[in-house]
């Protein structure tokens, strides 16, 4: 909308791979200004300085100046994004990784992160098992009634249907009532991930 100077836009969304909907919205000049300001600050305060440091590092590599190479590598690292839970960051680190040694010494903070990962992985397994149990209970109800759909009217439905060419049936919970991100975060924060 900013680039096209449009006053109105629509976003097409394919939810759960099969539920199509269109969200319509009007231009918000305040939001547009914030996006421009944030983008400009990111470009001027992170991208341009990192590009300049990279150019100087390349020049130092050509000259074989190890001290300058390390100096500019350190500067570049200051402008890299902080780790987050996005796939984009994972891809960025995979592209950036260059093995220079076998191992590093772990710190207590790193070990604590590894413990949290083990707890989360265990919780994921418990959650997956619980979800499978719920699915199986609903599928049993459908099987007993020889039906493919549990219809909740305007509140949505649950389906257990065959897809053309598929070897097994597909289960799909399409109820409309979804927990919000805030509600999910409140439930997540109740977990004690530092439990051992």
N, C-alpha and C positions, 0 to 999 in steps of 0.2 A: 504494500500500500504506500510505503514511503517512496520507493523508487518510481512507482507509476503515478504517484500523487492521486491515488484513488480514495474515494469517500466511503466505499462500501466493498466488502469482500465476502467470499464464502470459502469454507474449508470442507472438503469432502473427507469423511472418515469411514474406514472399514473396520468396525469393531469386532473383535473375536474372529476375524477372517471371513465373516459372512453377514454382518449386520451393517448395512449402509445407512449413513445419515449425513446431513449437511448442516453445518453450523454457520449461521449468518451473523455478521457483526459490522458495525460502522467504525469509521476512523476515530481514533482518540488522539488528538494532537499532543496532549500531555505525555501519553505513552510513547508516541513517535519521537518526541524530543528526548525522552529518557533513553530510548534505544539508540538514537544518534549520538547522544553524549557519552553513553557507556562504550559504544563501538569506537568512537573517536579516541577516547581515553585509552582503551585497550590498544588501539593501533599505534598511538603516539608514545605511550608509556611502556609497551611491552614488545610489540612487533618490530617497530623501527630500531630501537636500541639493540634488540637481539640480532636483527639483520646486519647492523653495523658491526657488532662484535663477531658475527660469523664471517663477514668479509675480511676483517682483520686477522681472524684465526686462520683462514685460508692463505692469506699472505704470509703469515708466520710459518705455516707448514711448508710453503714454497721455499722459504729461507732456511728451514730446518731449525728454527728458534724454539726449542722445547719450552723454555720459561714463558714466552709470549703465548704459545699454543695453550698451555695450562691456564694462563691468566684469562684468556678469552673464552676458553671452555667453561671456566668457573662463572664468568659473567653470563654466558648463554644459559647455564643451568639456573641462574637466579630468575630468568624470565620464563622458564618452563612452567606449565600449569601445575597446580597442586594436585595430588592424588584425590580422586573421588570415586564414586561407585558406577561410573559410566563405562560402556564398552569402548567409547572413543578414547578414553585415557589408556585402557588396556592396549588398544591398537597402536596408540602413540608410543607407548613404552616398548612394544614388540618391535616397532620400526627403529626405535632409537638404540635398542640394546646392542652392545658390541662387547663380546666376552674378552676380558683382558686378564682375568685370573679365575681360579677354580672356586674360591669361597671367600667369605668375609666373616669376621667374628660377630656373632649375634649379640644384641643388647637385651636388657630386661624388657624394654618397651616392645622390641620386635617379638620377643617370646610371648608377651601378653597378647599381642595381636594374633599370634598363631593359636593361642588358647581360645581366644574369642572366635576365631574361624572354626575351630573344632566344635565349639558349642553351637554355633550357627548351623554348621553342617549336620550335627545331631538333631537339632530342632527341625531342620528342613526334612530330614528323614521321618521324624515323628509326624510332622504336618502332612507329608505325602501319604503316609499310612492312614492317617485320619481321613484325608480326602478320599482315598480309595475306599475306605469303609462306608463313607457317606454315599459315594457313587454306587457302590454295590447294593446298599439298602434301597436306593431309588430305582435301580435297575431291577431289583427283585420285585418291587411293586409293579413296574411296567410289565415284567414277565408274567406275573400272576394274573394280570388283567389283559394280557396279550395286546398291549398297546405300545406305541412308539413315543407318545407325548404325554407329559403331565402338564395340563393347562391350568394356569393360575389367572386366566383372564387378562386384565390390563396390567397385572403385576408380572407377567412374563410366562415362561414355560421351561420345561426340561425335556430334552429329546434324547432318544437312543435309537438311532436310525442307521440304515445301510446307505453307503454312498456308492455310486456307480464305480465299479472296478476295485473297490476296497475289499480286503479279506475279512475284516471284522466290522462290527457296528461302532459308531462314533457317539460318545456321550457328550452332551453340551448343556450346561446350566445357563439359561438365558433369562433368569429373573432380572427384573429391572432395578430392584433395590440393591445398590452397591455401597459398601462402606467407603467413606471419604478418606482421603489421604491423612487428614488430621486424626480421624478415629483409628486408622491402622497404626499410625505413629504412637498414639496413646497406648494401644495394646502392646506394641513392640517395646516401648519404654518400661513396661511393667516387668519385662524379662530381666533377670539378673545374669548378665553375660560374664561376670567376674566370679562365677560360683565355685571355681576350684583353683 
